[in-house]
Amino acid sequence: MEQLIRLFEQGQSLEYGRFRMYSQLSKKVISPEGKQMLVFLAKAEKRHLGILKKKAEKLREKRVIKEEKLPKPIAWNGFSITSNAIKQGSIIGDINIIEEAIRSEKYDVPFYSNLAKKCKNKAAKSLFLTLKKEEAMHIRLLNQTRVLLRKESVRLSAVQSSRMMFLNAARVQKH
């Protein structure tokens, strides 16, 4: 039982770190899309943390943890607002932040897979495998956000290039 409690504590530690990371990164991101995604992920990681805490508490109280249906994951409903007044430089910073989040999340899938392998308790194993699937979904959502921000970056580059050509043409006509 002590080993199982330690596995839940390892999961709690990971989820708490991710919750803090996404909360902090959401304050740095400028694009509405990036901000919405990171706030969504912070809430999802906080949910994971709560589930793991409850299971560990039950074990500490010497209660049996049963395989049970978890609360539904927080649903991602897409972006409610999109960029329209963002500068090229800031969107590149946002892309870098999203890529940092992707690198972090890629660690989480094998982490939960490993916890499931170490676990003999069927209910705990099921929980770890469910969390593994949810973390994989986070990676897909972050990749979608990165693609969206890259498209916006390309659009902004094109707009900026057009402006530069116009300004250069205007300068040539003045002289």
BADRENFI-435367 format. One line per 3 residues: number of its first residue (from 1); for each residue x, y, z of N, C-alpha, C, CB. Coordinates in nm, 3 decimals, m for minus. Glycine has a CB too. Example, Ala and Ser with C-alpha at 12.3 -4.5 7.8 and 13.67 -1.06 7.14 Angstrom:
// residues 2
1> 1.319 m0.569 0.780 1.230 m0.450 0.780 1.320 m0.330 0.780 1.131 m0.447 0.905  1.285 m0.225 0.708 1.367 m0.106 0.714 1.290 0.003 0.787 1.408 m0.060 0.572
END
This chain:
// residues 175
1> 0.083 m0.120 0.000 0.000 0.000 0.000 0.087 0.126 0.000 m0.094 0.000 0.121  0.198 0.122 0.073 0.288 0.239 0.079 0.344 0.271 m0.060 0.404 0.213 0.177  0.376 0.165 m0.136 0.429 0.188 m0.271 0.324 0.257 m0.358 0.474 0.054 m0.335
4> 0.200 0.215 m0.345 0.092 0.274 m0.424 0.071 0.421 m0.385 m0.038 0.195 m0.404  0.080 0.450 m0.256 0.069 0.590 m0.211 0.181 0.672 m0.273 0.073 0.600 m0.054  0.303 0.616 m0.276 0.416 0.689 m0.337 0.392 0.715 m0.486 0.548 0.609 m0.319
7> 0.332 0.619 m0.555 0.301 0.640 m0.698 0.202 0.754 m0.716 0.245 0.510 m0.760  0.101 0.757 m0.630 0.004 0.868 m0.636 0.072 1.001 m0.603 m0.113 0.843 m0.539  0.163 1.000 m0.508 0.236 1.122 m0.473 0.324 1.169 m0.588 0.321 1.100 m0.348
10> 0.386 1.077 m0.660 0.466 1.114 m0.778 0.376 1.182 m0.882 0.536 0.989 m0.839  0.259 1.124 m0.903 0.164 1.185 m0.996 0.120 1.323 m0.950 0.042 1.095 m1.013  0.095 1.337 m0.819 0.056 1.467 m0.766 0.164 1.570 m0.789 0.025 1.456 m0.616
13> 0.286 1.530 m0.767 0.399 1.621 m0.786 0.407 1.669 m0.931 0.530 1.553 m0.744  0.393 1.575 m1.023 0.396 1.612 m1.165 0.281 1.707 m1.199 0.387 1.486 m1.254  0.161 1.672 m1.157 0.044 1.753 m1.190 0.050 1.893 m1.127 m0.083 1.682 m1.145
16> 0.099 1.900 m1.004 0.112 2.031 m0.940 0.212 2.118 m1.018 0.158 2.015 m0.792  0.323 2.057 m1.058 0.422 2.131 m1.137 0.364 2.180 m1.269 0.544 2.044 m1.163  0.288 2.094 m1.337 0.226 2.134 m1.464 0.122 2.244 m1.442 0.160 2.012 m1.532
19> 0.043 2.230 m1.336 m0.057 2.333 m1.305 0.011 2.469 m1.286 m0.136 2.296 m1.178  0.116 2.472 m1.208 0.189 2.598 m1.185 0.250 2.651 m1.314 0.300 2.577 m1.080  0.312 2.560 m1.391 0.376 2.601 m1.515 0.275 2.665 m1.610 0.445 2.482 m1.582
22> 0.160 2.598 m1.631 0.061 2.651 m1.725 m0.001 2.780 m1.673 m0.048 2.548 m1.750  m0.020 2.789 m1.543 m0.074 2.914 m1.485 0.022 3.029 m1.511 m0.099 2.897 m1.333  0.152 3.005 m1.490 0.251 3.111 m1.512 0.267 3.144 m1.660 0.386 3.069 m1.454
25> 0.272 3.041 m1.744 0.288 3.066 m1.888 0.167 3.140 m1.946 0.309 2.934 m1.963  0.049 3.113 m1.894 m0.071 3.181 m1.946 m0.064 3.331 m1.923 m0.198 3.124 m1.880  0.012 3.373 m1.824 0.028 3.517 m1.796 0.130 3.581 m1.891 0.072 3.538 m1.651
28> 0.217 3.500 m1.951 0.320 3.552 m2.041 0.273 3.559 m2.186 0.444 3.467 m2.032  0.179 3.474 m2.221 0.134 3.463 m2.360 0.047 3.584 m2.395 0.056 3.331 m2.383  0.064 3.633 m2.515 m0.009 3.751 m2.560 m0.130 3.712 m2.645 0.083 3.843 m2.640
31> m0.115 3.610 m2.728 m0.225 3.572 m2.818 m0.340 3.512 m2.738 m0.176 3.472 m2.924  m0.463 3.548 m2.773 m0.579 3.491 m2.704 m0.583 3.339 m2.716 m0.708 3.550 m2.759  m0.544 3.286 m2.832 m0.546 3.141 m2.851 m0.452 3.071 m2.755 m0.510 3.105 m2.995
34> m0.330 3.122 m2.746 m0.232 3.062 m2.656 m0.276 3.073 m2.511 m0.097 3.129 m2.674  m0.327 3.189 m2.475 m0.373 3.211 m2.336 m0.487 3.114 m2.302 m0.419 3.358 m2.317  m0.585 3.102 m2.393 m0.698 3.012 m2.368 m0.651 2.868 m2.351 m0.799 3.021 m2.482
37> m0.558 2.825 m2.435 m0.509 2.688 m2.428 m0.437 2.663 m2.295 m0.416 2.657 m2.545  m0.353 2.756 m2.254 m0.276 2.735 m2.131 m0.365 2.742 m2.006 m0.165 2.840 m2.121  m0.465 2.828 m2.007 m0.560 2.832 m1.895 m0.638 2.700 m1.890 m0.657 2.953 m1.909
40> m0.681 2.652 m2.006 m0.750 2.523 m2.014 m0.662 2.411 m1.956 m0.788 2.491 m2.161  m0.535 2.407 m1.995 m0.445 2.303 m1.947 m0.420 2.314 m1.797 m0.313 2.308 m2.023  m0.409 2.437 m1.747 m0.391 2.455 m1.602 m0.510 2.395 m1.527 m0.375 2.607 m1.568
43> m0.630 2.420 m1.577 m0.750 2.363 m1.512 m0.750 2.211 m1.521 m0.878 2.419 m1.577  m0.710 2.157 m1.635 m0.707 2.011 m1.652 m0.605 1.948 m1.557 m0.672 1.974 m1.798  m0.488 2.009 m1.544 m0.386 1.955 m1.454 m0.429 1.966 m1.308 m0.252 2.027 m1.476
46> m0.499 2.073 m1.275 m0.551 2.089 m1.138 m0.654 1.979 m1.109 m0.614 2.230 m1.120  m0.735 1.944 m1.209 m0.832 1.835 m1.196 m0.759 1.703 m1.170 m0.921 1.824 m1.323  m0.653 1.677 m1.249 m0.574 1.555 m1.230 m0.518 1.551 m1.088 m0.459 1.547 m1.335
49> m0.464 1.663 m1.043 m0.407 1.672 m0.909 m0.512 1.634 m0.804 m0.352 1.814 m0.882  m0.632 1.688 m0.818 m0.740 1.660 m0.723 m0.776 1.512 m0.720 m0.863 1.741 m0.758  m0.783 1.450 m0.836 m0.816 1.307 m0.844 m0.709 1.225 m0.773 m0.830 1.261 m0.992
52> m0.584 1.255 m0.800 m0.474 1.180 m0.738 m0.470 1.200 m0.587 m0.340 1.223 m0.799  m0.498 1.323 m0.542 m0.500 1.351 m0.397 m0.608 1.268 m0.327 m0.524 1.501 m0.372  m0.727 1.263 m0.388 m0.837 1.189 m0.327 m0.805 1.040 m0.316 m0.966 1.208 m0.408
55> m0.744 0.985 m0.421 m0.709 0.843 m0.418 m0.604 0.816 m0.310 m0.656 0.797 m0.556  m0.504 0.903 m0.299 m0.400 0.885 m0.198 m0.459 0.897 m0.057 m0.286 0.989 m0.217  m0.552 0.991 m0.038 m0.616 1.006 0.093 m0.694 0.880 0.132 m0.711 1.128 0.092
58> m0.764 0.822 0.035 m0.837 0.698 0.064 m0.742 0.588 0.108 m0.917 0.652 m0.060  m0.628 0.578 0.041 m0.531 0.476 0.079 m0.474 0.501 0.218 m0.417 0.470 m0.023  m0.447 0.627 0.248 m0.393 0.661 0.380 m0.491 0.626 0.491 m0.357 0.810 0.387
61> m0.620 0.637 0.459 m0.724 0.604 0.556 m0.752 0.453 0.557 m0.854 0.682 0.524  m0.668 0.380 0.484 m0.678 0.234 0.474 m0.809 0.190 0.408 m0.667 0.171 0.613  m0.861 0.277 0.326 m0.981 0.240 0.250 m0.938 0.185 0.116 m1.077 0.362 0.232
64> m1.014 0.096 0.065 m0.986 0.035 m0.065 m1.023 0.133 m0.174 m1.062 m0.099 m0.082  m0.936 0.145 m0.273 m0.974 0.227 m0.388 m1.031 0.133 m0.493 m0.852 0.310 m0.444  m1.146 0.171 m0.540 m1.216 0.089 m0.638 m1.201 0.152 m0.775 m1.365 0.072 m0.601
67> m1.215 0.066 m0.873 m1.217 0.117 m1.010 m1.349 0.189 m1.027 m1.198 0.001 m1.118  m1.341 0.314 m1.060 m1.463 0.392 m1.076 m1.447 0.486 m1.193 m1.497 0.471 m0.947  m1.560 0.527 m1.243 m1.558 0.619 m1.355 m1.511 0.755 m1.303 m1.699 0.630 m1.423
70> m1.413 0.809 m1.372 m1.361 0.940 m1.332 m1.456 1.050 m1.379 m1.219 0.962 m1.390  m1.448 1.165 m1.313 m1.524 1.278 m1.366 m1.478 1.304 m1.509 m1.506 1.406 m1.276  m1.569 1.347 m1.591 m1.533 1.373 m1.731 m1.422 1.477 m1.737 m1.656 1.420 m1.811
73> m1.332 1.459 m1.834 m1.228 1.562 m1.851 m1.294 1.695 m1.889 m1.124 1.519 m1.960  m1.224 1.800 m1.860 m1.271 1.932 m1.900 m1.277 1.933 m2.053 m1.179 2.046 m1.844  m1.388 1.975 m2.106 m1.404 1.973 m2.252 m1.337 2.096 m2.313 m1.554 1.969 m2.291
76> m1.268 2.072 m2.423 m1.209 2.182 m2.500 m1.309 2.219 m2.608 m1.069 2.142 m2.562  m1.357 2.342 m2.603 m1.459 2.387 m2.697 m1.403 2.475 m2.807 m1.566 2.462 m2.623  m1.274 2.472 m2.825 m1.213 2.555 m2.927 m1.186 2.695 m2.874 m1.302 2.562 m3.051
79> m1.139 2.778 m2.962 m1.103 2.914 m2.924 m1.225 3.004 m2.932 m0.989 2.968 m3.013  m1.245 3.084 m2.828 m1.359 3.175 m2.829 m1.323 3.311 m2.888 m1.414 3.192 m2.688  m1.197 3.348 m2.880 m1.151 3.471 m2.943 m1.023 3.442 m3.018 m1.129 3.585 m2.838
82> m0.997 3.518 m3.121 m0.877 3.494 m3.199 m0.798 3.624 m3.213 m0.912 3.437 m3.337  m0.674 3.606 m3.253 m0.583 3.720 m3.268 m0.627 3.807 m3.385 m0.438 3.673 m3.290  m0.608 3.935 m3.370 m0.624 4.024 m3.485 m0.536 4.147 m3.471 m0.769 4.065 m3.501
85> m0.482 4.170 m3.356 m0.398 4.288 m3.338 m0.266 4.250 m3.270 m0.471 4.396 m3.257  m0.212 4.138 m3.308 m0.089 4.091 m3.246 0.028 4.118 m3.340 m0.097 3.941 m3.213  0.140 4.153 m3.282 0.259 4.180 m3.361 0.335 4.051 m3.388 0.350 4.282 m3.291
88> 0.411 4.051 m3.495 0.489 3.935 m3.537 0.581 3.885 m3.425 0.571 3.968 m3.660  0.655 3.973 m3.362 0.751 3.931 m3.259 0.684 3.864 m3.141 0.829 4.050 m3.212  0.568 3.915 m3.100 0.502 3.856 m2.984 0.445 3.718 m3.015 0.391 3.948 m2.934
91> 0.400 3.697 m3.138 0.343 3.566 m3.172 0.453 3.460 m3.175 0.270 3.571 m3.307  0.573 3.499 m3.215 0.684 3.405 m3.215 0.718 3.366 m3.071 0.809 3.465 m3.287  0.713 3.461 m2.980 0.733 3.429 m2.838 0.626 3.333 m2.788 0.733 3.556 m2.754
94> 0.503 3.354 m2.831 0.393 3.264 m2.792 0.415 3.124 m2.847 0.260 3.320 m2.841  0.461 3.115 m2.971 0.489 2.983 m3.031 0.596 2.913 m2.948 0.535 2.998 m3.180  0.699 2.984 m2.907 0.804 2.925 m2.825 0.750 2.873 m2.692 0.915 3.027 m2.800
97> 0.658 2.947 m2.632 0.598 2.904 m2.505 0.514 2.777 m2.526 0.510 3.018 m2.446  0.437 2.774 m2.633 0.356 2.655 m2.663 0.448 2.535 m2.689 0.264 2.680 m2.787  0.559 2.558 m2.758 0.654 2.449 m2.782 0.717 2.400 m2.651 0.764 2.494 m2.879
100> 0.740 2.489 m2.557 0.790 2.449 m2.426 0.687 2.360 m2.356 0.821 2.574 m2.339  0.561 2.397 m2.367 0.454 2.316 m2.307 0.448 2.177 m2.373 0.318 2.388 m2.321  0.465 2.171 m2.504 0.463 2.042 m2.575 0.578 1.954 m2.525 0.473 2.063 m2.729
103> 0.696 2.013 m2.514 0.811 1.935 m2.464 0.783 1.879 m2.325 0.938 2.023 m2.462  0.719 1.957 m2.240 0.687 1.910 m2.105 0.584 1.799 m2.109 0.636 2.026 m2.019  0.479 1.817 m2.187 0.372 1.717 m2.194 0.421 1.585 m2.250 0.257 1.770 m2.279
106> 0.519 1.587 m2.340 0.570 1.463 m2.398 0.631 1.373 m2.290 0.674 1.494 m2.507  0.673 1.430 m2.182 0.727 1.353 m2.071 0.615 1.282 m1.995 0.805 1.445 m1.976  0.496 1.341 m1.993 0.387 1.294 m1.908 0.327 1.161 m1.954 0.280 1.398 m1.903
109> 0.320 1.139 m2.084 0.262 1.014 m2.135 0.345 0.893 m2.088 0.254 1.018 m2.291  0.477 0.891 m2.111 0.553 0.777 m2.059 0.558 0.772 m1.906 0.695 0.782 m2.114  0.548 0.887 m1.842 0.546 0.891 m1.695 0.428 0.809 m1.642 0.537 1.038 m1.644
112> 0.308 0.836 m1.695 0.191 0.762 m1.648 0.192 0.617 m1.695 0.063 0.830 m1.695  0.249 0.592 m1.810 0.264 0.455 m1.858 0.352 0.376 m1.761 0.324 0.453 m2.002  0.459 0.439 m1.717 0.551 0.377 m1.621 0.483 0.353 m1.486 0.675 0.465 m1.603
115> 0.404 0.451 m1.439 0.334 0.431 m1.312 0.236 0.313 m1.324 0.258 0.561 m1.271  0.169 0.303 m1.438 0.074 0.193 m1.458 0.146 0.058 m1.456 m0.002 0.211 m1.593  0.265 0.052 m1.515 0.343 m0.073 m1.517 0.387 m0.114 m1.376 0.468 m0.057 m1.607
118> 0.419 m0.016 m1.292 0.464 m0.044 m1.156 0.350 m0.086 m1.063 0.534 0.078 m1.099  0.229 m0.065 m1.108 0.112 m0.076 m1.023 0.045 m0.212 m1.035 0.013 0.033 m1.057  0.019 m0.276 m0.921 m0.051 m0.404 m0.921 m0.201 m0.385 m0.899 0.006 m0.497 m0.814
121> m0.238 m0.274 m0.840 m0.378 m0.245 m0.812 m0.450 m0.210 m0.942 m0.391 m0.130 m0.709  m0.555 m0.285 m0.973 m0.626 m0.269 m1.099 m0.689 m0.129 m1.114 m0.736 m0.376 m1.111  m0.748 m0.078 m1.007 m0.812 0.054 m1.012 m0.709 0.164 m1.034 m0.890 0.081 m0.882
124> m0.596 0.155 m0.966 m0.491 0.255 m0.981 m0.431 0.248 m1.121 m0.381 0.237 m0.875  m0.409 0.126 m1.170 m0.354 0.108 m1.305 m0.447 0.173 m1.407 m0.335 m0.042 m1.336  m0.577 0.150 m1.392 m0.675 0.209 m1.482 m0.671 0.362 m1.477 m0.816 0.159 m1.447
127> m0.658 0.416 m1.357 m0.649 0.561 m1.341 m0.526 0.616 m1.412 m0.645 0.600 m1.193  m0.411 0.553 m1.392 m0.288 0.600 m1.455 m0.298 0.593 m1.608 m0.168 0.518 m1.405  m0.360 0.488 m1.659 m0.376 0.477 m1.805 m0.473 0.582 m1.860 m0.425 0.337 m1.842
130> m0.575 0.616 m1.781 m0.668 0.722 m1.821 m0.596 0.857 m1.824 m0.789 0.729 m1.725  m0.515 0.883 m1.722 m0.439 1.008 m1.719 m0.340 1.014 m1.835 m0.364 1.024 m1.584  m0.281 0.901 m1.870 m0.191 0.893 m1.985 m0.264 0.937 m2.112 m0.135 0.750 m2.001
133> m0.386 0.890 m2.131 m0.466 0.927 m2.249 m0.497 1.077 m2.249 m0.597 0.846 m2.254  m0.530 1.129 m2.132 m0.562 1.272 m2.124 m0.438 1.357 m2.153 m0.619 1.307 m1.985  m0.322 1.313 m2.107 m0.199 1.387 m2.136 m0.169 1.382 m2.286 m0.081 1.328 m2.055
136> m0.195 1.269 m2.350 m0.175 1.259 m2.495 m0.269 1.356 m2.568 m0.199 1.113 m2.544  m0.392 1.371 m2.516 m0.485 1.467 m2.575 m0.431 1.610 m2.559 m0.625 1.455 m2.510  m0.368 1.639 m2.447 m0.309 1.772 m2.426 m0.204 1.802 m2.533 m0.245 1.783 m2.284
139> m0.125 1.702 m2.566 m0.022 1.721 m2.670 m0.090 1.754 m2.803 0.066 1.593 m2.685  m0.196 1.680 m2.837 m0.266 1.709 m2.964 m0.322 1.851 m2.965 m0.382 1.607 m2.986  m0.382 1.893 m2.854 m0.437 2.029 m2.848 m0.328 2.135 m2.857 m0.517 2.047 m2.717
142> m0.217 2.111 m2.790 m0.105 2.206 m2.799 m0.050 2.213 m2.940 0.006 2.166 m2.700  m0.041 2.098 m3.008 0.005 2.098 m3.147 m0.091 2.177 m3.236 0.018 1.954 m3.200  m0.221 2.163 m3.213 m0.319 2.240 m3.290 m0.301 2.390 m3.265 m0.463 2.197 m3.254
145> m0.275 2.425 m3.141 m0.253 2.566 m3.107 m0.127 2.617 m3.174 m0.243 2.584 m2.954  m0.022 2.537 m3.174 0.103 2.577 m3.240 0.081 2.600 m3.389 0.212 2.471 m3.218  0.007 2.510 m3.455 m0.022 2.526 m3.598 m0.100 2.655 m3.622 m0.103 2.404 m3.651
148> m0.200 2.680 m3.539 m0.280 2.802 m3.553 m0.192 2.927 m3.538 m0.394 2.805 m3.450  m0.104 2.927 m3.438 m0.017 3.043 m3.416 0.085 3.059 m3.528 0.056 3.030 m3.283  0.132 2.949 m3.582 0.226 2.958 m3.695 0.157 3.017 m3.817 0.284 2.819 m3.729
151> 0.034 2.976 m3.842 m0.041 3.034 m3.955 m0.060 3.184 m3.936 m0.179 2.966 m3.970  m0.090 3.223 m3.812 m0.105 3.365 m3.782 0.027 3.438 m3.802 m0.156 3.385 m3.638  0.137 3.374 m3.766 0.269 3.433 m3.784 0.298 3.455 m3.932 0.377 3.344 m3.721
154> 0.265 3.356 m4.014 0.285 3.369 m4.159 0.199 3.482 m4.214 0.251 3.235 m4.232  0.074 3.490 m4.168 m0.015 3.597 m4.214 0.041 3.733 m4.175 m0.156 3.579 m4.156  0.090 3.743 m4.053 0.146 3.870 m4.007 0.273 3.906 m4.084 0.177 3.863 m3.857
157> 0.352 3.806 m4.119 0.473 3.830 m4.200 0.436 3.886 m4.336 0.555 3.701 m4.216  0.332 3.829 m4.394 0.287 3.876 m4.526 0.237 4.019 m4.518 0.177 3.784 m4.581  0.161 4.050 m4.414 0.110 4.187 m4.396 0.227 4.282 m4.375 0.012 4.194 m4.275
160> 0.321 4.241 m4.292 0.437 4.326 m4.264 0.520 4.347 m4.392 0.524 4.264 m4.153  0.538 4.242 m4.470 0.613 4.254 m4.596 0.544 4.350 m4.691 0.629 4.117 m4.662  0.412 4.341 m4.699 0.337 4.433 m4.786 0.355 4.578 m4.742 0.187 4.397 m4.787
163> 0.350 4.600 m4.611 0.369 4.736 m4.558 0.508 4.788 m4.590 0.345 4.738 m4.407  0.608 4.702 m4.575 0.746 4.743 m4.603 0.763 4.779 m4.750 0.845 4.631 m4.563  0.703 4.698 m4.838 0.713 4.727 m4.982 0.646 4.860 m5.012 0.648 4.613 m5.066
166> 0.530 4.886 m4.950 0.460 5.011 m4.971 0.544 5.129 m4.921 0.324 5.009 m4.900  0.603 5.116 m4.802 0.685 5.224 m4.747 0.809 5.249 m4.832 0.725 5.192 m4.603  0.871 5.142 m4.878 0.989 5.156 m4.963 0.952 5.224 m5.095 1.052 5.019 m4.991
169> 0.839 5.187 m5.151 0.794 5.249 m5.276 0.765 5.397 m5.254 0.668 5.178 m5.331  0.705 5.431 m5.141 0.675 5.570 m5.110 0.804 5.651 m5.093 0.590 5.580 m4.982  0.905 5.593 m5.032 1.034 5.661 m5.015 1.100 5.686 m5.150 1.128 5.578 m4.925
172> 1.094 5.589 m5.237 1.156 5.602 m5.370 1.086 5.715 m5.446 1.146 5.467 m5.451  0.954 5.726 m5.436 0.882 5.829 m5.509 0.914 5.968 m5.454 0.731 5.804 m5.501  0.944 5.981 m5.324 0.979 6.109 m5.264 1.111 6.162 m5.320 0.987 6.097 m5.111
175> 1.203 6.075 m5.347 1.338 6.117 m5.391 1.339 6.131 m5.537 1.446 6.018 m5.348
END
